[in-house]
């Protein structure tokens, strides 16, 4: 599992949860203001290629 981390309340809650559980999870900082969440490899990992799911055509 990898945590894509950014500034904001929701990632902060996840970081607190991880710390309270004593877990170590690799993180990658994502600058949302620079649009890093709209560039590969993040978009590549979350969007399947066309016709990759059953019944797609």
URRAWO-V120250 format. One record per residue. N is the residue number from 1. RES is the residue in one letter. SS is DSSP state (~ for helix, > for strand, _ for the rest). PHI is phi in radians with two decimals (none if undefined). PSI is psi in whole degrees, 0 to 359 (none if undefined). Layout:
((N;RES;SS;PHI;PSI) (N;RES;SS;PHI;PSI))
This chain:
((1;X;_;none;144) (2;X;>;-2.33;133) (3;X;>;-1.70;117) (4;X;>;-1.50;108) (5;X;>;-1.77;144) (6;X;_;-2.60;177) (7;X;_;-1.40;131) (8;X;_;2.71;166) (9;X;~;-1.23;323) (10;X;~;-1.19;312) (11;X;~;-1.09;329) (12;X;~;-1.11;318) (13;X;~;-1.08;318) (14;X;~;-1.14;318) (15;X;~;-1.09;320) (16;X;~;-1.12;315) (17;X;~;-1.02;313) (18;X;~;-1.06;317) (19;X;~;-1.14;318) (20;X;~;-1.14;327) (21;X;~;-1.45;353) (22;X;_;1.23;26) (23;X;_;-1.56;155) (24;X;_;-2.12;117) (25;X;_;-2.20;132) (26;X;>;-1.11;140) (27;X;>;-2.16;156) (28;X;>;-2.34;123) (29;X;>;-1.25;137) (30;X;_;-2.20;122) (31;X;_;-1.56;99) (32;X;~;-1.17;327) (33;X;~;-1.18;332) (34;X;~;-1.56;356) (35;X;_;1.40;21) (36;X;~;-1.08;334) (37;X;~;-1.29;351) (38;X;~;-1.81;4) (39;X;_;-1.98;153) (40;X;_;-1.09;152) (41;X;_;-1.54;357) (42;X;~;-1.12;312) (43;X;~;-1.19;327) (44;X;~;-1.12;322) (45;X;~;-1.31;332) (46;X;~;-1.70;344) (47;X;_;-1.98;117) (48;X;_;-1.25;152) (49;X;_;-1.12;158) (50;X;_;-1.01;142) (51;X;_;1.10;27) (52;X;_;-1.63;355) (53;X;_;-1.98;153) (54;X;_;-1.06;140) (55;X;_;1.40;9) (56;X;_;-1.43;354) (57;X;_;2.62;none))
